[in-house]
């Protein structure tokens, strides 16, 4: 019973977040969105800068604009969806989850994020 409540809580939370980003526009309503502290201090974009705007654009099917805002965010959507999908039945997808969340994969993703952060500011 507890597992079902946890899954429903997760689904409701995701739906609320999606609704928030669908209805509110990060370009116009900046007070309702989190600003990047790294950008505010250094003036450089971190790997996550533009993700909120990109998410808003994805929800409105503007994939080209989402790619312009944050290409890494757009390219990471299938990976994140696969992790979410496998989390609903961890026993069945244990091998895939161990690959997706393994140390080598996470190190590779960290390196990609750092390189993306560096090259987007050149």
C-alpha distances in whole Angstrom, upper triangle without the diagonal:
4,5,5,7,9,10,11,13,14,16,17,18,20,21,23,25,26,27,29,31,32,33,35,38,38,42,42,40,40,39,35,35,35,39,39,40,42,44,45,46,48,48,47,44,41,39,36,39,39,35,34,37,36,33,34,37,34,32,36,37,39,39,43,42,39,41,44,41,39,40,37,35,35,36,32,30,30,29,26,25,25,23,20,20,20,17,14,15,17,18,19,21,22,26,26,24,26,29,28,27,30,32,35,33,32,36,37,35,36,40,40,38,41,44,43,43,46,48,46,49,52
4,5,5,6,9,10,11,12,14,15,16,18,20,21,23,24,26,27,29,30,32,33,36,36,39,40,38,38,36,33,32,32,36,36,37,39,41,42,43,45,45,44,41,38,36,34,36,36,33,32,35,34,31,32,35,33,31,35,36,38,38,41,41,37,39,41,39,37,38,35,32,33,34,30,28,28,27,24,23,23,21,18,19,19,15,13,15,16,17,19,21,21,25,25,22,24,27,26,25,27,30,33,31,30,33,35,33,34,37,37,36,38,41,40,40,44,45,44,46,49
4,5,5,6,9,10,11,12,14,15,17,18,20,21,23,24,26,27,28,30,32,34,34,38,39,37,36,36,32,31,31,34,35,36,37,39,40,42,43,44,42,39,36,34,31,34,34,30,30,33,32,29,30,33,30,29,32,33,36,35,38,38,35,36,39,37,34,35,32,30,30,31,27,25,25,24,21,20,20,18,15,15,15,12,10,11,12,14,16,17,17,21,21,19,21,24,22,21,24,27,30,28,27,30,32,30,31,35,34,33,36,38,37,38,41,42,41,44,47
4,5,5,6,9,10,11,12,14,15,16,18,20,21,22,24,26,27,28,30,33,33,37,38,36,36,35,32,31,31,34,35,37,38,40,41,43,44,44,43,40,37,35,32,35,34,30,29,32,31,28,29,32,29,27,30,31,34,34,37,37,34,36,38,36,34,35,33,30,30,31,27,25,25,24,21,20,20,18,15,15,16,13,10,12,14,16,17,18,19,23,23,21,23,26,24,23,27,29,32,30,29,33,33,31,33,36,35,34,37,40,38,39,42,43,42,44,47
4,5,5,6,9,10,10,12,14,15,16,18,20,21,22,24,25,27,28,31,32,35,36,33,34,33,29,29,29,32,33,35,37,38,39,41,43,43,41,38,36,34,31,33,33,29,28,31,31,27,28,31,29,27,30,31,34,34,37,37,33,35,38,36,34,35,33,29,30,31,28,25,26,25,22,21,21,20,16,17,18,15,12,15,16,19,20,21,22,26,25,22,25,27,25,25,28,30,33,31,29,33,34,32,33,36,36,34,37,39,38,38,42,43,41,43,47
4,5,5,6,9,10,11,12,14,15,17,18,20,21,23,24,26,27,30,30,33,34,32,32,31,27,27,26,30,30,32,33,35,36,38,39,40,38,35,32,30,28,30,30,27,26,29,28,25,26,29,27,25,29,30,32,32,35,34,31,33,35,33,31,32,29,26,27,28,25,23,23,22,19,18,19,16,14,15,15,12,10,13,14,17,18,19,19,23,22,19,22,24,22,21,24,27,29,27,26,29,30,28,29,33,32,30,33,36,34,35,38,40,38,40,43
4,5,5,6,9,10,11,12,14,15,17,18,20,21,22,24,26,28,29,32,33,31,31,31,27,26,26,30,30,32,33,35,36,38,39,39,38,34,32,30,27,29,29,25,24,27,26,23,24,27,24,23,26,27,30,29,33,32,29,31,33,31,29,30,28,25,25,26,23,20,20,20,17,15,16,14,11,12,13,10,8,11,13,15,16,17,18,21,20,18,21,23,21,20,23,26,28,26,25,29,29,27,28,32,31,29,33,35,33,34,37,38,37,39,42
4,5,5,6,8,10,10,12,14,15,16,18,20,21,22,24,27,28,31,32,30,30,30,26,25,26,30,30,33,34,35,37,39,40,40,39,35,33,31,28,30,29,26,24,27,26,22,24,26,24,22,25,26,29,29,33,32,29,31,34,31,30,31,29,26,26,27,24,21,22,22,19,17,18,17,13,14,16,13,11,14,16,19,20,20,22,25,23,21,24,26,24,23,27,29,32,29,28,31,32,29,31,34,33,31,34,37,35,35,39,40,38,40,43
4,6,5,6,9,10,11,12,14,15,16,18,20,21,22,25,26,29,30,27,28,27,23,23,23,27,28,29,31,33,34,36,37,37,36,33,31,29,26,28,27,24,22,25,25,21,22,25,23,21,25,26,29,29,32,31,28,30,33,30,29,30,28,24,25,27,24,21,22,22,18,17,19,17,14,15,17,14,13,16,17,20,22,22,23,26,24,22,25,26,24,23,26,29,31,28,27,30,31,28,29,33,32,30,33,35,33,33,37,38,36,38,42
4,6,5,6,9,10,11,12,14,15,17,18,20,21,24,24,27,28,26,26,26,22,21,22,25,25,27,29,30,32,33,35,35,33,30,28,26,23,25,24,21,20,23,22,19,20,23,21,19,23,24,26,26,29,28,25,27,30,27,25,26,24,21,22,23,20,18,19,18,14,14,15,14,10,12,14,11,10,14,15,19,20,19,20,23,21,18,21,23,20,19,23,25,27,25,23,27,27,24,26,29,28,26,29,32,30,30,34,35,33,35,38
4,5,5,6,9,10,11,12,14,16,16,18,20,22,23,27,28,26,26,26,22,22,22,26,27,29,31,31,33,35,36,36,34,31,29,27,24,26,24,21,20,22,21,18,19,21,19,17,20,21,24,24,28,27,24,26,29,26,25,26,24,21,21,23,20,17,18,18,15,13,15,14,11,12,14,12,11,15,17,20,20,19,21,24,22,20,23,24,21,21,25,27,29,26,25,29,29,26,27,31,29,27,31,33,31,31,35,35,33,36,39
4,5,5,6,9,10,10,12,14,15,16,18,21,22,25,26,24,24,24,20,20,21,25,26,29,31,31,32,35,36,36,35,31,29,28,24,26,25,21,19,22,22,18,18,21,20,17,20,22,25,25,28,27,25,27,29,27,26,27,26,22,23,25,22,19,21,21,17,16,19,18,14,15,18,16,15,18,20,23,24,23,25,28,26,23,26,28,25,24,28,30,32,29,28,31,31,28,29,33,31,29,32,34,32,32,36,37,34,37,40
4,5,5,6,9,10,11,13,14,15,17,19,20,23,24,21,22,21,17,17,18,21,23,25,27,28,29,31,33,32,31,28,26,24,21,23,22,18,17,19,20,16,17,20,18,16,20,22,24,24,27,26,23,25,27,25,24,25,24,20,21,23,20,18,20,20,16,15,18,17,13,16,18,15,15,19,20,23,24,23,24,27,25,22,25,26,23,22,26,28,30,27,25,28,29,26,26,30,29,26,29,31,29,29,33,34,31,33,37
4,5,5,6,9,10,11,12,14,15,18,18,22,23,21,21,21,18,17,18,21,22,24,26,27,28,30,32,31,30,26,24,22,19,21,20,16,15,17,17,13,14,17,15,13,17,18,20,20,24,23,19,22,24,22,21,22,21,17,17,19,17,14,16,16,13,12,15,14,11,13,16,14,14,18,19,23,23,22,23,25,23,21,24,24,21,21,25,26,28,25,23,27,27,23,25,28,26,24,27,29,27,27,31,31,29,31,35
4,5,5,6,9,10,10,12,14,17,18,21,22,20,21,21,18,17,19,22,24,27,28,29,30,32,34,33,32,28,27,25,21,23,21,18,16,17,17,13,14,16,15,12,15,17,20,20,24,23,20,23,25,23,22,23,23,19,19,21,19,16,18,19,16,14,17,17,14,15,18,17,16,20,22,25,25,24,26,28,26,24,27,27,24,24,28,30,31,28,27,30,30,26,28,31,29,27,30,32,29,29,33,33,31,33,36
4,5,5,6,9,10,11,12,15,16,20,20,18,19,18,14,15,16,20,22,25,27,27,28,30,32,31,30,27,26,25,21,22,20,17,15,17,17,14,13,17,16,13,16,19,21,22,25,23,20,24,25,23,22,24,23,20,20,23,21,18,20,21,18,17,20,20,16,18,21,19,19,23,24,28,28,27,29,31,28,26,29,30,26,26,30,31,33,30,28,31,31,28,28,32,30,27,30,32,29,29,33,33,31,33,36
4,5,5,6,8,10,11,13,13,17,18,16,16,16,13,12,13,17,18,21,23,23,24,27,29,28,27,24,22,21,17,18,17,14,11,14,14,11,11,14,13,11,14,17,18,19,22,20,17,20,22,19,19,21,20,16,17,20,18,15,18,19,15,15,19,18,15,18,20,19,19,23,24,27,28,26,28,30,27,24,27,28,24,24,27,29,30,27,25,28,28,24,25,28,26,24,27,29,26,25,29,30,27,29,32
4,5,5,6,9,10,12,13,16,17,16,17,18,14,13,15,18,20,23,25,25,26,29,30,28,27,24,23,21,18,18,16,13,11,12,12,9,9,12,10,8,11,13,15,16,19,18,15,18,20,18,18,19,19,15,15,18,17,14,16,18,15,14,18,18,15,17,20,19,19,23,24,28,28,26,28,29,26,24,28,28,24,24,28,30,31,27,26,29,28,24,26,28,26,24,27,28,25,25,29,29,27,29,32
4,5,5,6,8,11,13,16,16,15,17,17,13,14,16,19,22,25,27,26,27,30,32,30,29,26,25,24,20,21,18,16,13,14,15,11,10,13,13,9,11,14,16,18,21,19,17,21,22,20,20,22,22,18,18,21,20,17,20,21,18,17,21,21,18,20,23,22,22,26,27,31,31,29,31,33,30,28,31,31,28,28,32,33,34,31,29,32,32,28,29,32,30,27,30,32,28,28,32,32,29,31,34
4,5,5,6,9,10,14,14,12,13,13,10,10,13,16,19,22,24,23,24,27,29,27,27,24,23,22,19,18,16,14,11,12,14,11,9,13,13,11,13,16,17,19,21,19,17,20,21,18,19,22,22,18,18,22,21,18,21,22,19,19,23,22,20,22,25,24,24,28,29,32,33,31,32,34,31,29,32,32,28,28,32,33,34,31,29,32,31,28,28,31,29,26,29,30,27,27,30,31,28,29,33
4,6,5,7,8,11,12,11,12,13,10,9,12,15,17,20,22,21,22,25,26,25,24,21,20,19,16,15,13,11,8,9,10,7,5,9,10,8,10,13,14,15,18,15,13,17,18,15,16,18,18,15,15,19,18,16,19,20,17,17,21,21,19,21,24,23,24,28,29,32,32,30,32,33,30,28,31,30,27,27,30,31,32,29,27,30,29,25,26,28,26,23,26,27,24,24,27,27,24,26,29
4,6,7,10,12,13,12,14,16,13,13,16,18,20,24,25,24,25,29,29,28,27,24,23,22,19,18,15,13,11,10,11,8,6,8,9,6,7,11,12,14,17,15,13,17,18,16,17,19,20,16,16,19,19,16,19,21,19,18,22,22,20,22,25,25,25,28,30,33,33,31,33,34,31,29,33,32,28,29,32,34,34,31,29,32,31,27,28,31,28,26,29,30,26,26,30,29,26,28,31
4,7,10,12,12,11,13,14,11,12,16,18,21,24,26,25,26,29,30,28,28,25,25,24,21,20,17,16,13,12,14,12,9,11,13,10,10,14,15,17,20,17,16,20,21,18,20,22,23,20,19,23,23,20,23,25,22,22,25,26,23,25,29,28,28,31,33,36,36,34,36,38,35,33,36,35,32,32,36,37,38,34,33,35,34,31,31,34,31,29,31,32,29,28,32,32,28,30,33
4,6,9,8,7,9,11,8,9,13,15,18,21,23,22,22,26,27,25,25,22,23,22,19,18,15,14,11,10,13,11,8,11,13,11,12,15,15,18,19,17,16,19,19,17,18,21,22,19,19,23,22,21,24,25,23,23,27,27,24,27,30,29,29,33,34,38,37,36,37,39,35,33,36,36,32,32,35,36,37,34,32,34,34,30,30,32,30,27,29,31,27,26,30,30,26,28,31
4,5,6,6,8,10,9,9,13,14,17,20,22,20,20,24,25,23,23,20,21,21,17,16,13,13,9,8,11,10,7,9,12,11,11,14,13,16,17,14,13,17,16,14,16,19,20,17,18,21,22,20,24,25,23,23,27,27,25,28,31,30,31,34,35,39,39,36,38,39,36,34,37,36,32,32,36,36,37,33,31,33,33,29,29,31,28,26,28,29,25,24,27,27,24,25,28
4,6,5,5,9,8,7,9,10,13,16,18,16,17,20,21,19,19,16,17,18,14,12,10,10,7,6,9,10,7,10,13,12,13,16,14,16,17,13,12,16,15,12,14,17,18,16,17,20,20,19,23,24,22,23,26,26,25,28,30,30,31,34,35,38,38,36,37,38,35,33,35,34,31,31,34,34,34,31,29,31,30,26,26,28,26,23,25,26,22,21,24,24,21,21,25
4,6,6,10,10,10,12,12,14,18,19,16,17,20,21,18,19,16,18,19,16,13,10,12,10,7,11,12,10,11,14,14,14,16,14,16,16,12,13,16,14,11,14,18,19,17,18,21,22,21,25,26,25,26,29,29,28,31,33,33,34,38,38,42,41,39,40,41,37,36,38,37,33,33,36,36,36,33,31,33,32,28,28,29,27,24,26,26,23,22,24,24,20,21,24
4,6,9,10,10,13,13,16,19,21,19,18,22,23,21,22,20,21,22,19,16,14,15,12,11,14,15,12,13,17,16,15,18,17,19,19,16,16,19,18,15,18,21,23,21,21,25,25,24,28,29,27,28,32,32,30,33,36,35,36,40,40,44,44,41,43,44,40,38,41,40,36,36,39,39,40,37,35,36,35,32,31,33,30,27,29,30,26,25,28,27,24,24,27
4,6,6,7,11,12,15,18,20,18,18,21,23,21,22,20,21,22,19,16,14,15,12,11,15,15,12,14,18,17,16,20,19,21,21,18,18,21,20,17,19,22,23,21,22,26,25,24,28,29,27,27,31,31,29,32,35,33,34,38,38,42,42,40,41,43,39,37,40,39,35,35,38,38,39,36,34,35,35,31,31,33,31,27,29,30,27,25,28,28,25,25,29
4,5,5,8,8,12,14,17,15,14,18,19,17,19,17,18,19,16,14,12,14,11,10,14,15,13,15,18,18,18,21,20,21,22,18,17,20,19,15,17,21,22,19,21,25,24,24,27,28,26,27,31,30,29,32,34,33,34,38,38,42,42,40,40,42,38,36,38,38,34,33,36,36,37,34,32,33,33,29,28,30,28,25,26,28,25,22,25,26,22,22,26
4,6,8,9,13,14,18,16,15,18,21,19,21,19,20,21,18,16,15,16,13,14,17,17,15,18,21,20,21,24,23,24,25,22,21,23,22,19,20,24,24,22,24,27,26,26,29,30,27,28,32,31,29,33,35,33,34,38,38,42,43,40,41,42,40,37,39,39,35,34,37,37,38,35,33,34,34,31,30,32,30,27,28,30,27,25,28,29,25,25,29
4,7,9,13,15,18,17,17,20,22,21,22,20,20,21,17,16,15,15,11,12,16,15,13,16,19,17,19,22,21,23,24,21,19,22,22,18,19,23,23,20,22,25,24,23,27,27,24,25,29,28,26,29,32,30,31,35,35,39,39,37,38,40,37,34,36,36,33,32,35,35,36,34,31,33,33,29,29,31,29,26,27,29,27,25,28,29,25,26,29
4,6,10,12,15,14,14,17,19,18,19,16,16,17,13,12,11,11,8,10,13,12,12,15,17,16,18,20,20,21,22,19,17,19,19,15,16,20,20,17,19,22,21,20,24,24,22,23,26,25,24,27,29,28,29,33,33,37,37,35,36,37,34,31,33,33,29,29,32,32,33,30,27,29,29,25,25,27,26,22,24,26,23,21,24,25,22,22,26
4,7,9,12,12,11,14,16,16,16,14,14,15,11,10,11,11,9,11,14,13,14,17,18,18,20,22,22,22,23,20,18,20,19,15,16,19,19,16,19,22,20,20,24,24,21,23,26,25,24,27,29,27,29,32,32,36,37,34,34,36,33,30,32,32,28,27,30,29,31,28,25,27,27,23,22,25,23,20,21,23,21,19,22,23,20,21,24
4,6,9,8,8,11,13,12,13,11,11,13,11,9,10,11,10,11,14,15,15,17,19,20,21,23,22,22,23,19,18,19,18,14,15,18,18,16,19,22,21,21,25,25,22,25,28,26,26,29,31,30,32,35,34,38,39,36,36,37,34,32,33,33,29,28,30,30,31,28,25,26,27,23,22,24,23,19,19,22,19,16,19,21,18,18,21
4,5,5,6,9,10,10,10,8,8,10,8,7,9,10,10,12,14,15,17,18,20,21,23,24,23,22,22,20,18,19,17,14,14,17,16,15,18,20,19,21,24,23,21,24,27,25,25,29,30,29,31,34,33,37,38,35,35,35,33,30,31,31,27,26,28,27,28,26,23,23,24,20,19,20,19,16,16,18,16,13,16,18,15,15,19
4,5,5,6,8,10,10,10,9,12,11,10,13,14,14,16,18,19,20,22,24,25,27,28,27,26,26,23,21,22,21,17,17,20,19,18,22,23,22,24,27,26,24,27,29,28,28,31,32,31,33,36,35,39,40,37,36,37,35,32,32,32,29,27,29,28,29,27,24,24,25,22,19,21,21,17,17,19,18,14,17,19,17,16,20
4,5,5,6,7,7,7,7,10,10,9,13,14,15,17,18,20,21,23,24,26,27,28,27,26,25,23,21,21,20,17,16,19,17,17,21,22,21,23,26,25,24,27,29,27,28,31,32,31,34,37,35,39,40,36,36,36,34,31,31,31,28,26,28,26,27,25,22,22,22,20,17,18,18,15,14,16,15,11,13,16,14,13,16
4,5,5,5,5,5,7,10,10,8,11,13,14,15,17,19,20,21,23,25,26,27,25,24,23,20,19,19,17,14,14,17,17,17,20,22,21,23,27,26,25,28,30,29,29,33,34,33,36,38,37,41,41,38,38,38,35,33,34,33,29,28,30,28,29,27,24,24,24,21,19,20,19,16,15,17,15,11,13,15,13,11,15
4,6,6,8,9,10,14,13,11,13,16,16,17,19,21,21,23,25,26,28,29,27,27,26,23,22,22,20,17,17,21,20,20,23,25,25,26,30,29,27,30,33,31,31,35,36,35,38,40,39,43,44,41,40,41,38,36,36,36,32,31,33,31,32,30,27,27,27,25,22,23,23,19,18,20,19,15,17,19,16,14,18
4,6,8,10,11,15,15,13,16,18,19,20,22,24,25,26,28,30,31,32,30,29,29,26,25,25,23,20,20,23,22,22,25,27,26,28,31,30,29,32,34,33,33,37,38,36,39,42,40,44,45,42,41,41,39,36,37,36,33,31,33,31,31,30,27,26,27,25,22,23,23,19,18,20,19,15,16,19,17,15,18
4,5,8,10,13,14,13,16,18,19,20,22,24,25,26,28,30,31,32,29,28,27,25,24,23,21,19,18,21,21,21,24,26,25,27,31,30,29,32,34,32,33,37,38,37,40,42,41,44,45,41,41,41,38,36,36,35,32,31,32,30,30,29,26,25,25,23,20,21,21,18,16,17,17,13,13,16,14,11,14
4,7,9,13,14,11,14,17,18,18,19,22,23,24,26,28,28,29,27,26,25,22,21,21,18,16,16,19,19,20,23,24,24,26,30,29,28,31,33,32,33,36,38,37,40,42,41,44,45,42,42,41,39,37,37,36,33,32,33,31,31,30,27,26,26,24,21,22,21,18,16,17,16,12,13,14,12,10,12
4,6,10,11,9,12,15,17,17,18,20,22,22,24,26,27,28,25,24,22,20,19,18,16,14,14,16,16,17,20,21,21,24,27,26,25,29,31,30,31,34,35,34,37,40,38,42,42,39,39,38,36,34,34,32,30,29,30,28,28,26,24,23,23,20,18,18,17,14,13,14,12,9,9,11,9,6,10
4,7,8,6,8,11,13,14,14,17,18,19,20,23,24,24,22,20,19,17,16,15,13,11,10,13,13,13,16,18,18,20,23,23,22,25,27,26,27,30,32,31,34,36,35,39,39,36,36,35,32,31,31,30,27,26,27,26,26,24,21,21,20,18,16,16,15,12,11,12,10,7,9,10,7,7,10
4,5,5,9,10,13,14,14,16,18,19,20,22,24,24,22,21,20,18,16,15,15,12,10,12,11,12,15,16,16,18,21,20,19,23,24,23,24,28,29,28,31,33,32,35,36,32,32,32,29,27,28,26,23,23,24,23,22,21,18,18,17,15,13,13,12,9,9,10,9,5,8,10,9,9,12
4,6,8,9,12,13,12,14,17,17,18,20,22,22,20,18,18,17,14,13,13,11,8,9,7,9,12,12,12,15,17,16,16,19,21,20,21,24,25,25,28,30,29,32,33,29,29,29,26,24,25,23,20,20,21,20,20,17,15,15,14,11,10,11,9,6,7,9,6,5,8,10,8,10,13
4,6,6,8,10,10,11,14,15,15,17,20,20,18,17,17,16,13,13,13,10,7,10,8,7,11,12,11,13,17,16,15,18,20,19,20,23,24,24,26,29,28,31,32,28,29,29,26,24,25,23,20,20,22,21,21,19,16,17,17,13,12,14,12,9,10,12,10,8,12,13,11,13,16
4,6,8,9,9,11,13,14,15,17,19,20,18,17,16,14,12,12,11,8,7,10,10,9,12,14,14,16,19,19,18,20,23,22,23,26,27,27,29,32,31,35,35,32,32,32,29,27,29,27,24,23,25,25,25,22,20,20,20,16,16,17,15,12,13,14,11,9,12,13,10,11,15
4,6,5,6,9,10,10,12,14,15,16,14,13,13,11,8,10,9,5,5,9,10,8,11,13,14,14,18,18,17,19,22,22,22,25,27,27,29,32,31,35,35,32,33,33,30,28,29,28,24,25,27,27,27,24,22,23,22,18,18,19,17,14,15,16,13,12,15,15,11,13,16
4,5,5,6,8,10,10,12,14,15,14,13,14,11,8,10,10,7,6,9,9,6,8,11,11,11,15,15,14,16,19,19,18,21,23,23,25,28,28,31,31,28,29,30,26,24,26,25,21,22,24,24,24,21,19,21,20,16,17,18,16,13,15,17,13,13,16,16,14,16,19
4,5,5,6,9,10,11,13,14,13,13,15,12,9,12,12,9,9,12,12,9,11,14,14,13,17,18,15,17,20,20,19,22,24,24,26,29,29,33,33,30,31,32,28,26,28,28,24,24,27,27,28,24,22,24,23,20,20,22,19,16,19,20,17,16,20,20,17,18,22
4,5,5,6,9,10,11,12,11,11,12,9,7,10,10,7,8,11,13,10,11,15,15,14,18,19,18,19,22,22,22,24,27,27,28,31,32,35,35,32,33,34,30,29,31,30,26,26,29,30,30,27,25,26,25,22,22,23,21,18,20,21,17,17,20,20,16,18,21
4,5,5,6,9,10,10,9,8,9,7,4,7,8,5,6,8,10,7,7,11,12,11,15,16,15,16,19,20,19,22,24,24,26,29,29,33,32,29,31,31,28,26,29,27,23,24,27,28,27,24,23,24,23,19,20,21,18,16,19,19,16,16,19,18,15,18,21
4,5,5,6,9,10,10,9,12,10,7,10,12,9,9,11,11,8,8,12,11,10,13,15,13,14,17,18,17,19,22,22,23,26,27,30,30,27,29,29,26,24,27,26,22,23,26,27,27,24,22,24,23,19,21,23,20,17,20,21,18,18,22,21,18,21,24
4,6,5,7,9,9,10,12,10,8,12,13,10,11,14,15,12,11,15,15,13,17,18,17,17,20,21,20,22,25,25,26,29,30,33,33,30,32,33,29,28,31,30,26,26,30,31,31,27,26,28,27,23,24,26,23,21,24,24,21,21,24,24,20,23,26
4,5,5,6,5,7,9,7,5,9,10,9,10,12,14,11,10,14,15,13,16,19,17,17,21,22,21,23,26,26,27,30,31,35,34,31,33,33,30,29,31,30,26,27,30,32,31,28,27,29,27,23,25,26,23,21,24,24,20,21,24,23,19,22,24
4,5,5,6,6,9,8,6,9,11,11,11,11,13,10,8,11,12,10,13,15,14,14,17,19,18,19,22,23,24,27,28,31,30,27,30,30,26,25,28,27,23,25,28,29,29,25,25,27,25,22,23,25,22,20,23,23,20,21,24,23,20,23,26
4,5,8,9,12,11,10,13,15,14,14,15,16,13,11,15,15,12,15,17,16,15,18,20,18,19,22,23,23,26,28,31,30,28,30,31,27,26,30,28,25,26,30,31,31,27,27,29,28,24,26,28,25,23,26,27,23,24,27,26,24,26,29
4,6,8,11,10,10,13,15,14,15,16,18,15,13,17,18,15,17,20,19,18,21,23,21,22,26,26,27,30,31,35,33,31,34,34,31,30,33,32,28,30,33,34,34,30,30,32,30,27,29,30,27,25,28,28,25,25,29,27,24,27,29
4,6,9,9,9,11,13,14,15,15,17,14,12,14,16,14,15,19,18,17,20,22,21,22,25,26,26,29,31,34,32,30,32,33,29,29,32,30,27,29,32,33,33,29,29,31,29,26,28,29,25,24,27,27,24,25,28,26,23,26,29
4,6,6,6,9,10,11,12,13,15,14,11,14,16,14,17,20,19,19,22,24,23,24,27,28,29,32,33,36,35,32,34,34,31,30,33,31,28,29,32,34,33,29,29,31,28,25,27,28,24,23,26,25,22,23,25,24,21,23,26
4,5,5,6,9,10,10,10,12,11,8,11,13,12,14,17,17,17,19,22,21,22,25,26,28,30,31,34,33,30,32,32,28,28,30,28,25,27,29,31,30,26,26,27,25,22,24,25,21,20,23,22,19,20,23,21,19,22,24
4,5,5,6,9,10,9,13,12,10,12,15,14,16,19,20,20,22,24,24,26,28,30,31,33,34,37,36,33,35,34,30,30,32,30,27,29,31,32,31,27,27,28,26,23,25,25,21,20,23,22,18,20,22,19,17,20,21
4,5,5,6,9,9,13,12,10,13,16,15,18,20,20,21,23,25,25,26,29,30,31,34,35,38,37,34,36,35,32,31,33,31,28,29,32,32,31,28,27,29,26,23,24,25,21,20,22,21,18,19,21,19,16,18,20
4,5,5,6,7,10,8,7,10,12,12,15,17,16,17,20,21,21,23,26,26,28,31,31,34,33,30,32,32,28,27,30,28,24,26,28,29,28,25,24,25,23,20,21,22,19,17,20,19,16,17,19,18,15,18,20
4,5,5,4,8,8,6,8,11,12,14,16,16,18,20,21,22,24,26,27,29,31,31,34,33,30,32,31,27,27,29,26,23,25,27,28,26,23,23,24,21,18,20,20,16,15,18,17,13,15,17,15,12,16,18
4,6,6,10,10,9,12,14,15,18,19,20,21,23,25,25,27,29,30,32,35,34,38,37,34,35,34,31,30,32,29,26,28,30,30,29,25,25,25,23,20,21,21,18,16,18,17,13,14,16,14,11,14,15
4,7,9,9,9,12,14,14,18,19,18,20,23,23,24,26,28,28,31,33,33,37,36,33,34,34,30,29,31,29,25,26,29,29,28,25,23,24,22,19,20,20,17,15,17,17,13,13,16,14,11,13,16
4,6,5,7,9,10,12,15,16,15,17,20,20,21,23,25,26,28,31,30,34,33,30,31,30,27,26,27,25,22,23,25,25,24,21,20,21,19,15,16,17,13,11,14,14,10,10,13,12,9,12,15
4,5,5,6,9,10,13,14,15,16,18,19,21,22,24,25,28,30,29,32,32,28,29,28,25,24,26,23,20,21,23,24,22,19,19,19,17,14,15,16,12,11,14,13,9,11,14,12,10,13,15
4,5,5,6,9,11,11,12,14,16,17,18,20,22,22,25,27,26,30,29,25,26,25,22,21,22,20,17,18,20,20,19,16,15,16,14,10,12,12,9,8,11,11,7,10,13,12,10,14,16
4,6,5,7,10,10,10,12,15,15,16,18,20,20,23,25,25,28,28,24,25,25,22,20,22,20,17,18,20,21,20,17,16,17,16,12,13,15,12,10,13,14,11,12,15,15,13,16,19
4,5,6,9,10,10,12,14,15,16,18,20,21,23,25,25,28,27,24,26,25,22,21,23,21,18,19,22,23,22,18,18,20,17,14,16,17,14,13,16,16,13,15,18,17,15,18,20
4,6,7,8,10,11,13,14,16,17,19,20,22,24,24,27,26,22,24,23,19,19,21,18,15,17,19,20,19,15,16,17,15,12,14,15,12,12,15,15,12,14,17,16,15,19,20
4,6,5,6,9,10,11,13,14,16,17,19,21,21,24,23,20,21,20,17,16,18,16,12,14,16,17,17,13,13,15,13,10,12,14,11,11,14,15,12,15,18,17,16,20,22
4,5,5,6,9,10,11,12,14,15,17,20,20,23,22,19,20,20,17,16,19,17,13,15,18,20,19,16,15,18,16,13,16,18,15,14,18,18,16,18,21,21,19,22,25
4,6,5,6,9,10,10,12,14,16,18,18,21,19,16,18,18,14,14,17,15,12,14,17,19,18,15,15,18,16,14,17,18,16,16,20,20,18,20,23,23,22,25,27
4,5,5,6,9,10,11,12,15,16,16,19,18,14,16,15,12,11,13,11,8,10,13,15,15,11,12,15,13,11,14,16,14,14,18,18,17,19,22,22,21,25,27
4,5,5,6,9,10,11,13,15,15,18,18,15,16,16,13,11,14,13,9,11,14,16,17,13,13,16,15,12,15,17,15,15,18,20,18,19,23,23,22,25,27
4,5,5,6,9,10,11,14,14,17,16,14,16,16,13,12,15,15,11,13,16,19,19,16,16,19,18,15,18,21,19,18,22,23,21,23,26,26,25,28,30
4,5,5,6,9,10,12,12,15,13,10,12,13,9,9,12,11,9,11,14,17,17,14,15,18,17,15,18,20,19,19,22,23,22,24,27,27,26,29,32
4,5,5,6,9,11,10,13,13,10,11,12,9,7,10,10,7,8,12,15,16,13,13,16,16,14,17,19,18,18,21,23,22,23,26,27,26,29,32
4,6,5,7,10,10,14,13,11,13,15,12,10,13,14,11,12,15,18,19,16,16,20,19,17,19,22,21,20,24,25,24,25,28,29,28,31,34
4,5,6,8,9,12,11,9,12,14,11,10,14,14,12,13,17,20,21,18,18,22,21,19,22,25,23,23,26,28,26,28,31,31,30,33,36
4,5,6,6,9,8,6,8,10,8,7,10,12,10,11,14,18,19,16,17,20,20,19,21,24,23,23,26,28,27,28,32,32,32,34,37
4,5,5,9,10,8,9,12,10,8,11,13,11,11,15,18,20,17,17,21,21,19,21,24,24,23,27,28,27,29,32,33,32,35,37
4,6,9,9,9,11,14,13,11,15,16,15,15,18,21,23,21,21,24,25,23,25,28,27,27,30,32,31,32,35,36,35,38,40
4,6,6,6,8,12,11,10,13,15,14,15,18,21,23,21,21,25,25,24,26,29,28,28,31,33,32,34,37,37,37,40,42
4,6,5,5,9,9,7,10,13,12,12,14,18,20,18,18,22,23,22,24,27,26,26,29,31,31,32,35,36,36,38,41
4,6,5,9,10,9,11,14,14,14,16,19,21,20,21,24,25,24,26,29,29,29,32,34,34,35,38,39,39,42,44
4,6,8,9,10,12,14,14,15,17,20,22,20,21,25,25,24,27,29,29,30,33,34,34,35,38,39,39,42,44
4,6,5,6,9,10,10,12,14,17,18,16,18,21,21,21,23,26,25,26,29,30,30,32,34,35,35,38,40
4,6,5,6,9,10,10,11,15,16,15,16,20,20,20,22,25,25,25,28,30,30,31,34,35,35,38,40
4,5,5,6,9,10,10,14,14,13,15,18,18,19,21,23,23,25,27,28,29,31,33,33,34,37,39
4,5,5,6,9,10,13,13,12,14,17,16,16,19,21,21,22,25,26,26,28,30,31,31,34,36
4,5,5,6,8,11,13,11,12,15,16,15,18,20,20,20,23,25,25,26,29,30,30,33,35
4,6,5,5,9,10,9,11,14,14,15,17,19,19,20,23,24,25,27,29,30,31,33,35
4,6,5,8,8,7,9,12,12,12,15,17,17,18,21,22,22,24,27,27,28,31,33
4,6,9,9,6,8,11,11,10,13,15,15,16,19,20,20,22,24,25,25,28,30
4,7,8,6,6,10,11,10,12,15,15,16,18,20,20,22,24,25,26,28,30
4,6,5,6,9,10,11,12,14,15,16,18,20,21,22,24,26,27,29,31
4,5,5,6,8,10,10,12,14,15,16,18,20,21,23,24,26,28,29
4,6,5,6,9,10,11,12,14,15,17,18,20,21,22,24,26,28
4,5,5,6,9,10,10,12,14,15,16,18,20,21,22,25,26
4,5,5,6,9,10,10,12,14,15,16,18,20,21,23,25
4,5,5,6,9,10,11,12,14,15,17,18,20,22,23
4,5,5,6,9,10,11,12,14,15,16,18,20,22
4,5,5,6,9,10,10,12,14,15,16,19,20
4,5,5,6,9,10,11,12,14,15,17,19
4,5,5,6,8,10,11,12,14,16,17
4,6,5,6,9,10,10,12,14,16
4,5,5,6,9,10,11,13,15
4,5,5,6,9,10,11,13
4,5,5,6,8,10,11
4,5,5,6,9,10
4,6,6,7,9
4,6,6,7
4,5,5
4,6
4
